[in-house]
C-alpha cells in the first residue's frame, strides 16, 4: 500500500485560493478600464494594488489551514506601510474580495470558507509573511507570485497568478491562474497564444499539477471552476524540428542574451521569435498547453540570477505533461537555496518537448561554444 502523500487537500485549497486571487486581479482590470493605478518599487518596477491584495488573499487562505507552513512571495508590505493612501486602496480591494467570497460561500453552503484578512494590519502581516530571505531546502514552503507579468497586466495582456508548494525544495503542487487567456478547454488544445488575444467576457483558465499525477486545465468563472481536463503529451501540437515555436520576450529590459536565442533557432532552421509573451510563468503555461515548443534562458554570465517565484509551479505543470527542463549542464533546476536561482548553481535553462530537447540542447552548446572560441 502506497504511503506517498496525495496532497489532495493542499491542491483543493490551492485551487480555491488561486481562483479567488485571479478573480480579484481580473476585476481590478475591469473596474479601472485597463488604466491600472500603480506605484513603484525601489527599482522603479511597476507594481499594482492587485499584487498586494492577491498576495494577502493567498497567504491568508493558506496560513489559516496550514499555520506551520512558510511562504516566499515577491511582494513586501514596506511600500504600503509608508504610503497610507496606497494601503487603504489595497485594503478596500481585499474587503471587496472578502465580501464576494463570503457571498459565494454562503450560496454554496461551504463549511470552511477561505480565510480573508480581518483588518488592515493583518493584511500587511500576510503580505510580509513571504518577504523574508529564508532557506527553501527543508519543510513546506508556499512560493507565490500574485501577478507575474506586471507590465503586461497593466496593458490588459497575458499575466499569471502563481502558487507552488515546495516540500524539502521539491515542487509538489503547482497552480497557475491565467485570467486573460482565451482557449477552448473543451476542444482542441494547441492553438496559438497571443498577448492581445484576451478573454474579455470570461475569467480565463486555471492549470494545476501534483507531482506524479499529471496536469489539468479548467475554465474559471466568477463563482466557480469548470471541470478538469487532463493535458497529455499526445495533445500537444506536433511541429517539425525545423519549424519549432520559441516562446520569447522581445521587448523591455532583460538579462538574457536574445541574440544567442536567435542563433539557436537559426541553427535549427526555426523562425525566431515564435510566440512573444512577457510573463515568464505564462511561457510555462504556453508550453504546457502545447502552443509552443521551446523556452530558452541564456544568461550573459554565471553571476545572473532569477527568482524562484518566476519558475516554481510552472515548471511542474510542463514536466507533468512530459516536458523536460534542465540547465545547460544537464542538471535539474534547484529550488533549495532561497529566493534566487543563481547562475553558479544552475547556468541557464532549457525547457522543451522531449522529442526535440536533445537537438535544441546541442544547438545551445554550439552557440555557447562561440563565446570561448
FIZARO-171418 format. One record per residue (C-alpha): z, y, x; residue in three letters. Coordinates in nm, 4 decimals, decimal comma, always signed. Each point is the difference from the previous one (the first is absolute). Last residue first. Layout:
<sites>
<site pz="Z" py="Y" px="X" rest="ALA"/>
...
</sites>
This chain:
<sites>
<site pz="-2,9358" py="+3,0326" px="+3,6234" rest="UNK"/>
<site pz="+0,3559" py="+0,0649" px="-0,1128" rest="UNK"/>
<site pz="-0,0767" py="+0,1666" px="-0,3323" rest="UNK"/>
<site pz="-0,3151" py="-0,2089" px="-0,0442" rest="UNK"/>
<site pz="+0,2156" py="-0,3091" px="-0,0356" rest="UNK"/>
<site pz="+0,1483" py="+0,1439" px="-0,3176" rest="UNK"/>
<site pz="-0,3465" py="-0,0133" px="-0,1590" rest="UNK"/>
<site pz="-0,0568" py="-0,3601" px="+0,1096" rest="UNK"/>
<site pz="+0,3483" py="-0,0946" px="-0,1209" rest="UNK"/>
<site pz="-0,0696" py="+0,1520" px="-0,3405" rest="UNK"/>
<site pz="-0,3317" py="-0,1882" px="-0,0267" rest="UNK"/>
<site pz="+0,1780" py="-0,3287" px="+0,0691" rest="UNK"/>
<site pz="+0,2599" py="+0,0890" px="-0,2626" rest="UNK"/>
<site pz="-0,2763" py="+0,0667" px="-0,2546" rest="UNK"/>
<site pz="-0,1604" py="-0,3387" px="+0,0612" rest="UNK"/>
<site pz="+0,3359" py="-0,1786" px="-0,0138" rest="UNK"/>
<site pz="+0,0949" py="+0,1607" px="-0,3315" rest="UNK"/>
<site pz="-0,3296" py="-0,0652" px="-0,1804" rest="UNK"/>
<site pz="+0,0751" py="-0,3168" px="-0,1994" rest="UNK"/>
<site pz="+0,3712" py="+0,0856" px="-0,0282" rest="UNK"/>
<site pz="-0,0641" py="+0,3313" px="-0,1752" rest="UNK"/>
<site pz="+0,1298" py="+0,2849" px="+0,2106" rest="UNK"/>
<site pz="+0,3001" py="+0,2007" px="+0,1122" rest="UNK"/>
<site pz="+0,0012" py="+0,1173" px="+0,3601" rest="UNK"/>
<site pz="+0,2868" py="+0,1966" px="+0,1459" rest="UNK"/>
<site pz="+0,0665" py="+0,1907" px="+0,3202" rest="UNK"/>
<site pz="+0,2430" py="-0,0682" px="+0,2806" rest="UNK"/>
<site pz="+0,3040" py="-0,1695" px="-0,1489" rest="UNK"/>
<site pz="+0,3088" py="+0,0168" px="+0,2213" rest="UNK"/>
<site pz="-0,1014" py="+0,2846" px="+0,2363" rest="UNK"/>
<site pz="-0,1891" py="+0,1567" px="-0,2876" rest="UNK"/>
<site pz="+0,3156" py="+0,0633" px="-0,1978" rest="UNK"/>
<site pz="+0,0502" py="-0,1112" px="-0,3610" rest="UNK"/>
<site pz="+0,2570" py="+0,2555" px="-0,1126" rest="UNK"/>
<site pz="+0,2861" py="+0,0155" px="-0,2509" rest="UNK"/>
<site pz="+0,2151" py="-0,2701" px="+0,1495" rest="UNK"/>
<site pz="-0,0938" py="-0,2700" px="+0,2491" rest="UNK"/>
<site pz="-0,0414" py="-0,3197" px="-0,2013" rest="UNK"/>
<site pz="-0,3316" py="+0,0693" px="-0,1765" rest="UNK"/>
<site pz="-0,2154" py="-0,1699" px="+0,2629" rest="UNK"/>
<site pz="-0,3726" py="-0,0313" px="-0,0778" rest="UNK"/>
<site pz="-0,1108" py="-0,3520" px="+0,0911" rest="UNK"/>
<site pz="-0,1422" py="-0,0438" px="+0,3494" rest="UNK"/>
<site pz="-0,3643" py="-0,0532" px="+0,0991" rest="UNK"/>
<site pz="+0,0125" py="+0,2417" px="+0,2917" rest="UNK"/>
<site pz="-0,2009" py="+0,2547" px="-0,2001" rest="UNK"/>
<site pz="+0,2608" py="-0,0017" px="-0,2776" rest="UNK"/>
<site pz="-0,0379" py="-0,2467" px="-0,2841" rest="UNK"/>
<site pz="-0,0714" py="-0,0045" px="-0,3736" rest="UNK"/>
<site pz="-0,1851" py="-0,2873" px="-0,1694" rest="UNK"/>
<site pz="-0,0905" py="-0,0124" px="-0,3697" rest="UNK"/>
<site pz="+0,0538" py="-0,3183" px="-0,1997" rest="UNK"/>
<site pz="+0,0936" py="+0,1607" px="-0,3318" rest="UNK"/>
<site pz="+0,3700" py="-0,0089" px="+0,0965" rest="UNK"/>
<site pz="-0,0885" py="+0,1837" px="+0,3211" rest="UNK"/>
<site pz="-0,1434" py="+0,2933" px="-0,1957" rest="UNK"/>
<site pz="+0,3067" py="+0,0530" px="-0,2174" rest="UNK"/>
<site pz="+0,2335" py="-0,0563" px="+0,2965" rest="UNK"/>
<site pz="-0,1759" py="+0,2724" px="+0,1977" rest="UNK"/>
<site pz="+0,0465" py="+0,2425" px="-0,2862" rest="UNK"/>
<site pz="+0,3686" py="-0,0840" px="-0,0200" rest="UNK"/>
<site pz="+0,0921" py="+0,1604" px="+0,3292" rest="UNK"/>
<site pz="-0,2897" py="+0,2034" px="+0,1412" rest="UNK"/>
<site pz="+0,0492" py="+0,3755" px="-0,0433" rest="UNK"/>
<site pz="+0,3744" py="-0,0522" px="-0,0514" rest="UNK"/>
<site pz="+0,0207" py="-0,1448" px="+0,3522" rest="UNK"/>
<site pz="-0,0927" py="+0,3287" px="+0,1628" rest="UNK"/>
<site pz="-0,2771" py="+0,0209" px="+0,2611" rest="UNK"/>
<site pz="+0,0269" py="+0,0448" px="+0,3722" rest="UNK"/>
<site pz="-0,2023" py="+0,1321" px="+0,2944" rest="UNK"/>
<site pz="+0,1333" py="-0,0497" px="+0,3516" rest="UNK"/>
<site pz="-0,2396" py="-0,2900" px="+0,0569" rest="UNK"/>
<site pz="-0,3021" py="+0,2291" px="+0,0144" rest="UNK"/>
<site pz="-0,2702" py="+0,1596" px="-0,2178" rest="UNK"/>
<site pz="+0,0667" py="-0,2346" px="-0,2873" rest="UNK"/>
<site pz="-0,2560" py="-0,2446" px="-0,1442" rest="UNK"/>
<site pz="+0,1023" py="-0,0708" px="-0,3592" rest="UNK"/>
<site pz="-0,2711" py="-0,2013" px="-0,1714" rest="UNK"/>
<site pz="-0,0341" py="-0,1165" px="-0,3600" rest="UNK"/>
<site pz="-0,2725" py="-0,2499" px="-0,0880" rest="UNK"/>
<site pz="-0,1512" py="-0,1608" px="-0,3096" rest="UNK"/>
<site pz="+0,0110" py="+0,2438" px="-0,2920" rest="UNK"/>
<site pz="-0,0067" py="-0,0466" px="-0,3793" rest="UNK"/>
<site pz="+0,1763" py="-0,3345" px="+0,0265" rest="UNK"/>
<site pz="+0,2951" py="+0,0982" px="-0,2179" rest="UNK"/>
<site pz="+0,2376" py="-0,0554" px="+0,2909" rest="UNK"/>
<site pz="-0,2138" py="+0,2060" px="+0,2376" rest="UNK"/>
<site pz="-0,0069" py="+0,2912" px="-0,2461" rest="UNK"/>
<site pz="+0,3767" py="-0,0258" px="-0,0518" rest="UNK"/>
<site pz="+0,0509" py="-0,0076" px="+0,3767" rest="UNK"/>
<site pz="-0,2054" py="+0,3189" px="+0,0282" rest="UNK"/>
<site pz="+0,2068" py="+0,1550" px="-0,2789" rest="UNK"/>
<site pz="+0,2994" py="-0,0603" px="+0,2255" rest="UNK"/>
<site pz="-0,1534" py="+0,2199" px="+0,2677" rest="UNK"/>
<site pz="-0,0753" py="+0,2797" px="-0,2464" rest="UNK"/>
<site pz="-0,3032" py="+0,2083" px="+0,1019" rest="UNK"/>
<site pz="-0,2740" py="-0,2289" px="-0,1301" rest="UNK"/>
<site pz="-0,3666" py="-0,0165" px="+0,1079" rest="UNK"/>
<site pz="-0,1852" py="-0,3241" px="-0,0787" rest="UNK"/>
<site pz="-0,2732" py="-0,0804" px="+0,2519" rest="UNK"/>
<site pz="+0,0052" py="+0,2253" px="+0,3021" rest="UNK"/>
<site pz="-0,2002" py="-0,1228" px="+0,1741" rest="UNK"/>
<site pz="-0,2905" py="-0,2344" px="-0,0692" rest="UNK"/>
<site pz="+0,0153" py="-0,3515" px="+0,1488" rest="UNK"/>
<site pz="-0,2089" py="-0,1327" px="+0,2885" rest="UNK"/>
<site pz="+0,3001" py="-0,1753" px="+0,1522" rest="UNK"/>
<site pz="-0,0163" py="+0,2045" px="+0,3201" rest="UNK"/>
<site pz="-0,0479" py="+0,3140" px="-0,2107" rest="UNK"/>
<site pz="+0,3142" py="-0,0760" px="-0,2038" rest="UNK"/>
<site pz="+0,2028" py="-0,0292" px="+0,3203" rest="UNK"/>
<site pz="-0,1490" py="+0,3270" px="+0,1316" rest="UNK"/>
<site pz="+0,0896" py="+0,1720" px="-0,3271" rest="UNK"/>
<site pz="+0,3632" py="-0,0974" px="+0,0424" rest="UNK"/>
<site pz="-0,0162" py="+0,1168" px="+0,3605" rest="UNK"/>
<site pz="-0,1199" py="+0,3427" px="-0,1117" rest="UNK"/>
<site pz="+0,2827" py="-0,0128" px="-0,2541" rest="UNK"/>
<site pz="+0,2601" py="-0,0107" px="+0,2725" rest="UNK"/>
<site pz="+0,3234" py="+0,0206" px="-0,2018" rest="UNK"/>
<site pz="+0,2684" py="+0,2694" px="+0,0081" rest="UNK"/>
<site pz="-0,1367" py="+0,1579" px="-0,3171" rest="UNK"/>
<site pz="-0,0131" py="+0,3483" px="-0,1467" rest="UNK"/>
<site pz="-0,2234" py="+0,0563" px="-0,3014" rest="UNK"/>
<site pz="-0,3254" py="-0,1643" px="-0,0999" rest="UNK"/>
<site pz="-0,1616" py="-0,3307" px="+0,0929" rest="UNK"/>
<site pz="+0,2597" py="-0,2502" px="-0,1187" rest="UNK"/>
<site pz="-0,1607" py="-0,3417" px="-0,0030" rest="UNK"/>
<site pz="-0,0640" py="-0,3279" px="-0,1821" rest="UNK"/>
<site pz="-0,2700" py="-0,1914" px="+0,1904" rest="UNK"/>
<site pz="-0,2404" py="-0,1816" px="-0,2355" rest="UNK"/>
<site pz="-0,1835" py="-0,2746" px="+0,1863" rest="UNK"/>
<site pz="-0,3795" py="-0,0177" px="-0,0123" rest="UNK"/>
<site pz="-0,0872" py="-0,1952" px="+0,3133" rest="UNK"/>
<site pz="+0,2548" py="-0,2733" px="-0,0689" rest="UNK"/>
<site pz="-0,1504" py="-0,0411" px="-0,3465" rest="UNK"/>
<site pz="+0,1974" py="+0,1076" px="-0,3021" rest="UNK"/>
<site pz="+0,2034" py="-0,2280" px="-0,2232" rest="UNK"/>
<site pz="+0,2014" py="+0,1753" px="-0,2693" rest="UNK"/>
<site pz="+0,3454" py="-0,1523" px="-0,0275" rest="UNK"/>
<site pz="+0,0795" py="-0,2191" px="-0,2980" rest="UNK"/>
<site pz="-0,0069" py="-0,3159" px="+0,2133" rest="UNK"/>
<site pz="+0,2897" py="+0,1384" px="+0,2047" rest="UNK"/>
<site pz="+0,2217" py="-0,0145" px="-0,3107" rest="UNK"/>
<site pz="+0,1439" py="+0,2901" px="-0,1970" rest="UNK"/>
<site pz="+0,2227" py="-0,1248" px="-0,2820" rest="UNK"/>
<site pz="+0,0030" py="+0,2061" px="-0,3178" rest="UNK"/>
<site pz="+0,3302" py="+0,1175" px="-0,1419" rest="UNK"/>
<site pz="+0,0215" py="+0,1043" px="-0,3672" rest="UNK"/>
<site pz="+0,0059" py="+0,3753" px="-0,0695" rest="UNK"/>
<site pz="+0,3016" py="+0,2130" px="+0,0825" rest="UNK"/>
<site pz="+0,1969" py="+0,2105" px="-0,2450" rest="UNK"/>
<site pz="+0,1097" py="+0,3443" px="-0,1215" rest="UNK"/>
<site pz="-0,2659" py="+0,2412" px="+0,1266" rest="UNK"/>
<site pz="-0,2442" py="-0,2762" px="+0,0878" rest="UNK"/>
<site pz="-0,0701" py="-0,1675" px="+0,3322" rest="UNK"/>
<site pz="-0,2648" py="-0,2702" px="+0,0455" rest="UNK"/>
<site pz="+0,1098" py="-0,3013" px="+0,1996" rest="UNK"/>
<site pz="-0,1041" py="-0,1517" px="+0,3312" rest="UNK"/>
<site pz="+0,1404" py="-0,3118" px="+0,1654" rest="UNK"/>
<site pz="+0,0377" py="-0,1264" px="+0,3554" rest="UNK"/>
<site pz="+0,1024" py="-0,3471" px="+0,1141" rest="UNK"/>
<site pz="+0,3229" py="-0,2010" px="+0,0141" rest="UNK"/>
<site pz="+0,0632" py="-0,0553" px="+0,3712" rest="UNK"/>
<site pz="+0,1587" py="+0,3397" px="+0,0512" rest="UNK"/>
<site pz="+0,0386" py="+0,1722" px="-0,3354" rest="UNK"/>
<site pz="-0,2825" py="+0,2303" px="-0,1051" rest="UNK"/>
<site pz="-0,0616" py="+0,2900" px="-0,2348" rest="UNK"/>
<site pz="-0,2776" py="+0,2346" px="-0,1082" rest="UNK"/>
<site pz="+0,0303" py="+0,2722" px="-0,2651" rest="UNK"/>
<site pz="-0,2936" py="+0,1657" px="-0,1703" rest="UNK"/>
<site pz="-0,1138" py="+0,3379" px="-0,1309" rest="UNK"/>
<site pz="+0,1935" py="+0,2090" px="-0,2495" rest="UNK"/>
<site pz="-0,2564" py="+0,0620" px="-0,2729" rest="UNK"/>
<site pz="-0,2276" py="+0,2794" px="-0,1224" rest="UNK"/>
<site pz="-0,1092" py="+0,1580" px="+0,3279" rest="UNK"/>
<site pz="-0,0239" py="-0,3206" px="+0,2019" rest="UNK"/>
<site pz="-0,1634" py="+0,1619" px="+0,3018" rest="UNK"/>
<site pz="-0,3292" py="-0,0683" px="+0,1763" rest="UNK"/>
<site pz="+0,0414" py="+0,3005" px="+0,2301" rest="UNK"/>
<site pz="+0,1414" py="-0,1778" px="+0,3029" rest="UNK"/>
<site pz="-0,2397" py="-0,2911" px="-0,0484" rest="UNK"/>
<site pz="+0,0537" py="-0,3727" px="-0,0390" rest="UNK"/>
<site pz="-0,3048" py="-0,2251" px="-0,0096" rest="UNK"/>
<site pz="+0,0007" py="-0,2957" px="-0,2367" rest="UNK"/>
<site pz="+0,1624" py="-0,3139" px="+0,1387" rest="UNK"/>
<site pz="+0,1780" py="-0,1293" px="-0,3062" rest="UNK"/>
<site pz="-0,2018" py="-0,1183" px="-0,2965" rest="UNK"/>
<site pz="+0,1601" py="+0,0110" px="-0,3418" rest="UNK"/>
<site pz="+0,3480" py="+0,0165" px="-0,1469" rest="UNK"/>
<site pz="+0,1484" py="+0,2305" px="+0,2637" rest="UNK"/>
<site pz="-0,2947" py="+0,2371" px="-0,0389" rest="UNK"/>
<site pz="+0,0585" py="+0,2685" px="+0,2615" rest="UNK"/>
<site pz="+0,0993" py="+0,3672" px="-0,0052" rest="UNK"/>
<site pz="+0,2558" py="+0,0921" px="+0,2625" rest="UNK"/>
<site pz="+0,1913" py="+0,3197" px="-0,0708" rest="UNK"/>
<site pz="+0,3445" py="-0,1564" px="-0,0483" rest="UNK"/>
<site pz="-0,0251" py="-0,2369" px="+0,2972" rest="UNK"/>
<site pz="+0,3408" py="-0,1678" px="-0,0052" rest="UNK"/>
<site pz="+0,0952" py="-0,2239" px="+0,2887" rest="UNK"/>
<site pz="+0,2490" py="-0,2870" px="-0,0056" rest="UNK"/>
<site pz="+0,0859" py="-0,2174" px="+0,2999" rest="UNK"/>
<site pz="+0,2659" py="-0,2695" px="+0,0221" rest="UNK"/>
<site pz="+0,0805" py="-0,1957" px="+0,3171" rest="UNK"/>
<site pz="-0,1235" py="+0,2011" px="+0,2969" rest="UNK"/>
<site pz="+0,1964" py="-0,1266" px="+0,3008" rest="UNK"/>
<site pz="+0,2477" py="+0,2124" px="+0,1984" rest="UNK"/>
<site pz="+0,3034" py="-0,2132" px="-0,0796" rest="UNK"/>
<site pz="-0,0919" py="+0,0253" px="-0,3680" rest="UNK"/>
<site pz="-0,2305" py="+0,2958" px="-0,0635" rest="UNK"/>
<site pz="-0,0473" py="+0,0989" px="-0,3630" rest="UNK"/>
<site pz="-0,3037" py="+0,2190" px="-0,0562" rest="UNK"/>
<site pz="-0,0680" py="+0,2982" px="-0,2251" rest="UNK"/>
<site pz="-0,2976" py="+0,2334" px="-0,0208" rest="UNK"/>
<site pz="-0,1298" py="+0,2602" px="-0,2452" rest="UNK"/>
<site pz="-0,3648" py="+0,0527" px="+0,0964" rest="UNK"/>
<site pz="-0,2596" py="+0,2759" px="+0,0057" rest="UNK"/>
<site pz="-0,3633" py="+0,0409" px="-0,1037" rest="UNK"/>
<site pz="-0,1217" py="+0,3443" px="-0,1059" rest="UNK"/>
<site pz="+0,1598" py="+0,2693" px="-0,2150" rest="UNK"/>
<site pz="-0,0402" py="+0,2677" px="+0,2706" rest="UNK"/>
<site pz="+0,3728" py="+0,0168" px="+0,0725" rest="UNK"/>
<site pz="+0,0125" py="-0,3792" px="+0,0007" rest="UNK"/>
<site pz="-0,2743" py="-0,0048" px="+0,2644" rest="UNK"/>
<site pz="+0,2141" py="+0,2148" px="+0,2274" rest="UNK"/>
<site pz="+0,3140" py="-0,2012" px="-0,0756" rest="UNK"/>
<site pz="-0,1600" py="-0,3324" px="+0,0865" rest="UNK"/>
<site pz="+0,2969" py="-0,2311" px="-0,0369" rest="UNK"/>
<site pz="+0,2240" py="+0,1321" px="-0,2745" rest="UNK"/>
<site pz="+0,3418" py="-0,1667" px="-0,0334" rest="UNK"/>
<site pz="-0,0298" py="-0,1797" px="+0,3345" rest="UNK"/>
<site pz="+0,2593" py="-0,2729" px="+0,0000" rest="UNK"/>
<site pz="+0,1600" py="-0,2609" px="+0,2219" rest="UNK"/>
<site pz="+0,2771" py="-0,2056" px="-0,1597" rest="UNK"/>
<site pz="+0,2203" py="-0,1634" px="+0,2619" rest="UNK"/>
<site pz="+0,1711" py="-0,3369" px="-0,0236" rest="UNK"/>
<site pz="+0,1712" py="-0,1204" px="+0,3151" rest="UNK"/>
<site pz="-0,0997" py="+0,0007" px="+0,3648" rest="UNK"/>
<site pz="-0,2743" py="+0,1492" px="+0,2144" rest="UNK"/>
<site pz="-0,0411" py="+0,3271" px="-0,1919" rest="UNK"/>
<site pz="+0,2215" py="+0,2102" px="+0,2239" rest="UNK"/>
<site pz="+0,0909" py="+0,3446" px="-0,1230" rest="UNK"/>
<site pz="-0,1193" py="+0,3595" px="+0,0240" rest="UNK"/>
<site pz="+0,1409" py="+0,1462" px="-0,3196" rest="UNK"/>
<site pz="-0,2068" py="+0,1523" px="-0,2800" rest="UNK"/>
<site pz="+0,0045" py="-0,2838" px="-0,2508" rest="UNK"/>
<site pz="+0,3299" py="+0,0804" px="-0,1685" rest="UNK"/>
<site pz="-0,0841" py="+0,3720" px="+0,0163" rest="UNK"/>
<site pz="-0,2071" py="-0,0156" px="-0,3183" rest="UNK"/>
<site pz="+0,2763" py="-0,1808" px="-0,1858" rest="UNK"/>
<site pz="+0,2580" py="+0,2492" px="+0,1261" rest="UNK"/>
<site pz="-0,2122" py="+0,2900" px="-0,1261" rest="UNK"/>
<site pz="-0,0245" py="-0,1620" px="-0,3433" rest="UNK"/>
<site pz="+0,3740" py="-0,0618" px="-0,0006" rest="UNK"/>
<site pz="+0,0503" py="+0,3715" px="+0,0664" rest="UNK"/>
<site pz="-0,2353" py="+0,0949" px="-0,2827" rest="UNK"/>
<site pz="+0,1896" py="-0,2198" px="-0,2420" rest="UNK"/>
<site pz="-0,0372" py="-0,3296" px="-0,1886" rest="UNK"/>
<site pz="-0,2601" py="-0,1532" px="+0,2322" rest="UNK"/>
<site pz="-0,2054" py="-0,2591" px="-0,1953" rest="UNK"/>
<site pz="+0,0841" py="-0,3701" px="-0,0360" rest="UNK"/>
<site pz="-0,2745" py="-0,2071" px="-0,1581" rest="UNK"/>
<site pz="+0,0979" py="-0,1479" px="-0,3342" rest="UNK"/>
<site pz="+0,2113" py="-0,3162" px="-0,0156" rest="UNK"/>
<site pz="+0,0107" py="-0,1636" px="-0,3436" rest="UNK"/>
<site pz="-0,3477" py="+0,1213" px="-0,0915" rest="UNK"/>
<site pz="-0,0477" py="+0,0478" px="-0,3735" rest="UNK"/>
<site pz="-0,3725" py="+0,0799" px="+0,0415" rest="UNK"/>
<site pz="+0,0295" py="+0,3233" px="-0,2019" rest="UNK"/>
<site pz="+0,3290" py="+0,0850" px="+0,1669" rest="UNK"/>
<site pz="-0,1360" py="-0,0659" px="+0,3471" rest="UNK"/>
<site pz="-0,3065" py="+0,2156" px="-0,0741" rest="UNK"/>
<site pz="+0,2162" py="+0,2879" px="-0,1180" rest="UNK"/>
<site pz="+0,2332" py="-0,0372" px="+0,2975" rest="UNK"/>
<site pz="-0,2958" py="+0,0052" px="+0,2373" rest="UNK"/>
<site pz="-0,1362" py="+0,3192" px="-0,1567" rest="UNK"/>
<site pz="+0,3393" py="+0,1703" px="+0,0278" rest="UNK"/>
<site pz="+0,0299" py="-0,1060" px="+0,3632" rest="UNK"/>
<site pz="-0,3464" py="+0,1326" px="+0,0828" rest="UNK"/>
<site pz="+0,0884" py="+0,3337" px="-0,1560" rest="UNK"/>
<site pz="+0,3255" py="+0,0107" px="+0,1967" rest="UNK"/>
<site pz="-0,1786" py="-0,0868" px="+0,3237" rest="UNK"/>
<site pz="-0,2503" py="+0,2810" px="-0,0584" rest="UNK"/>
<site pz="+0,2747" py="+0,2508" px="-0,0724" rest="UNK"/>
<site pz="+0,1766" py="-0,1091" px="+0,3194" rest="UNK"/>
<site pz="-0,3184" py="+0,0522" px="+0,2029" rest="UNK"/>
<site pz="-0,0430" py="+0,3504" px="-0,1401" rest="UNK"/>
<site pz="+0,3692" py="+0,0767" px="+0,0663" rest="UNK"/>
<site pz="-0,0254" py="-0,1190" px="+0,3590" rest="UNK"/>
<site pz="-0,2990" py="+0,2280" px="+0,0586" rest="UNK"/>
<site pz="+0,1934" py="+0,2979" px="-0,1316" rest="UNK"/>
<site pz="+0,3090" py="-0,1006" px="+0,1952" rest="UNK"/>
<site pz="-0,1853" py="+0,0108" px="+0,3293" rest="UNK"/>
<site pz="+0,2142" py="-0,1046" px="+0,2988" rest="UNK"/>
<site pz="+0,1322" py="-0,3190" px="-0,1584" rest="UNK"/>
<site pz="-0,3483" py="-0,0804" px="-0,1293" rest="UNK"/>
<site pz="-0,1628" py="+0,0240" px="+0,3426" rest="UNK"/>
<site pz="+0,2745" py="-0,2192" px="+0,1481" rest="UNK"/>
<site pz="-0,0414" py="-0,2662" px="-0,2702" rest="UNK"/>
<site pz="-0,1778" py="-0,2485" px="+0,2246" rest="UNK"/>
<site pz="-0,3412" py="-0,1559" px="-0,0641" rest="UNK"/>
<site pz="-0,1941" py="-0,2856" px="+0,1572" rest="UNK"/>
<site pz="+0,2316" py="-0,2768" px="-0,1089" rest="UNK"/>
<site pz="+0,1986" py="-0,2783" px="+0,1653" rest="UNK"/>
<site pz="+0,2661" py="-0,1602" px="-0,2144" rest="UNK"/>
<site pz="+0,2952" py="-0,2371" px="+0,0241" rest="UNK"/>
<site pz="+0,1180" py="-0,2791" px="-0,2284" rest="UNK"/>
<site pz="+0,3698" py="-0,0417" px="-0,0749" rest="UNK"/>
<site pz="-0,0163" py="+0,1686" px="-0,3413" rest="UNK"/>
<site pz="-0,2755" py="-0,2311" px="-0,1292" rest="UNK"/>
<site pz="-0,0204" py="+0,0653" px="-0,3751" rest="UNK"/>
<site pz="+0,1001" py="+0,3683" px="-0,0114" rest="UNK"/>
<site pz="-0,1488" py="+0,0583" px="+0,3454" rest="UNK"/>
<site pz="-0,3468" py="-0,1073" px="-0,1141" rest="UNK"/>
<site pz="-0,0317" py="+0,2293" px="-0,3014" rest="UNK"/>
<site pz="+0,1552" py="+0,2973" px="+0,1818" rest="UNK"/>
<site pz="-0,2238" py="-0,0449" px="+0,3045" rest="UNK"/>
<site pz="-0,3232" py="-0,0139" px="-0,1977" rest="UNK"/>
<site pz="+0,0886" py="+0,2898" px="-0,2287" rest="UNK"/>
<site pz="+0,1133" py="+0,2260" px="+0,2855" rest="UNK"/>
<site pz="-0,3131" py="-0,0839" px="+0,1983" rest="UNK"/>
<site pz="-0,2149" py="+0,0903" px="-0,3022" rest="UNK"/>
<site pz="+0,1785" py="+0,3328" px="-0,0468" rest="UNK"/>
<site pz="-0,0344" py="+0,0975" px="+0,3646" rest="UNK"/>
<site pz="-0,3665" py="-0,0833" px="+0,0353" rest="UNK"/>
<site pz="-0,0845" py="+0,1420" px="-0,3454" rest="UNK"/>
<site pz="+0,1340" py="+0,3405" px="+0,1041" rest="UNK"/>
<site pz="-0,2884" py="+0,0078" px="+0,2408" rest="UNK"/>
<site pz="-0,0153" py="-0,0170" px="+0,3769" rest="UNK"/>
<site pz="-0,2574" py="+0,1807" px="+0,2100" rest="UNK"/>
<site pz="+0,0202" py="-0,0532" px="+0,3763" rest="UNK"/>
<site pz="+0,1023" py="+0,3186" px="+0,1760" rest="UNK"/>
<site pz="+0,1752" py="-0,1898" px="+0,2804" rest="UNK"/>
<site pz="+0,3364" py="+0,1243" px="-0,1274" rest="UNK"/>
<site pz="-0,1017" py="-0,1465" px="-0,3351" rest="UNK"/>
<site pz="-0,1696" py="+0,2267" px="-0,2485" rest="UNK"/>
<site pz="+0,0275" py="+0,0758" px="-0,3708" rest="UNK"/>
<site pz="-0,2259" py="-0,0876" px="-0,2859" rest="UNK"/>
<site pz="-0,0984" py="+0,0917" px="-0,3557" rest="UNK"/>
<site pz="-0,2895" py="-0,2184" px="-0,1106" rest="UNK"/>
<site pz="-0,3044" py="+0,1639" px="-0,1530" rest="UNK"/>
<site pz="-0,1490" py="-0,3123" px="-0,1606" rest="UNK"/>
<site pz="+0,0758" py="+0,1235" px="-0,3513" rest="UNK"/>
<site pz="+0,3703" py="+0,0351" px="+0,0777" rest="UNK"/>
<site pz="+0,1097" py="-0,2253" px="-0,2823" rest="UNK"/>
<site pz="-0,2683" py="-0,2558" px="+0,0798" rest="UNK"/>
<site pz="+0,0843" py="-0,0339" px="+0,3667" rest="UNK"/>
<site pz="+0,3717" py="-0,0134" px="-0,0719" rest="UNK"/>
<site pz="-0,0645" py="-0,2659" px="-0,2665" rest="UNK"/>
<site pz="-0,1740" py="-0,2137" px="+0,2617" rest="UNK"/>
<site pz="+0,2955" py="+0,0286" px="+0,2359" rest="UNK"/>
<site pz="+0,2534" py="-0,0974" px="-0,2672" rest="UNK"/>
<site pz="-0,2140" py="-0,2887" px="-0,1251" rest="UNK"/>
<site pz="-0,0196" py="-0,1345" px="+0,3540" rest="UNK"/>
<site pz="+0,3759" py="+0,0321" px="+0,0508" rest="UNK"/>
<site pz="+0,0665" py="-0,1969" px="-0,3201" rest="UNK"/>
<site pz="-0,2531" py="-0,2706" px="+0,0937" rest="UNK"/>
<site pz="+0,1442" py="-0,0169" px="+0,3507" rest="UNK"/>
<site pz="+0,3475" py="-0,0571" px="-0,1426" rest="UNK"/>
<site pz="-0,1053" py="-0,2564" px="-0,2607" rest="UNK"/>
<site pz="-0,2081" py="-0,2027" px="+0,2448" rest="UNK"/>
<site pz="+0,2753" py="+0,0171" px="+0,2619" rest="UNK"/>
<site pz="+0,2565" py="-0,1266" px="-0,2526" rest="UNK"/>
<site pz="-0,2149" py="-0,2980" px="-0,0961" rest="UNK"/>
<site pz="-0,0833" py="-0,0743" px="+0,3632" rest="UNK"/>
<site pz="+0,3648" py="+0,0076" px="+0,1052" rest="UNK"/>
<site pz="+0,0920" py="-0,2342" px="-0,2854" rest="UNK"/>
<site pz="-0,2770" py="-0,2455" px="+0,0912" rest="UNK"/>
<site pz="+0,0902" py="+0,0021" px="+0,3690" rest="UNK"/>
<site pz="-0,0756" py="-0,3746" px="-0,0020" rest="UNK"/>
<site pz="+0,2460" py="-0,0837" px="+0,2768" rest="UNK"/>
<site pz="-0,1016" py="-0,3081" px="+0,2016" rest="UNK"/>
<site pz="+0,2436" py="-0,2839" px="-0,0686" rest="UNK"/>
<site pz="-0,2728" py="-0,2417" px="-0,0991" rest="UNK"/>
<site pz="+0,1051" py="-0,3383" px="-0,1452" rest="UNK"/>
</sites>
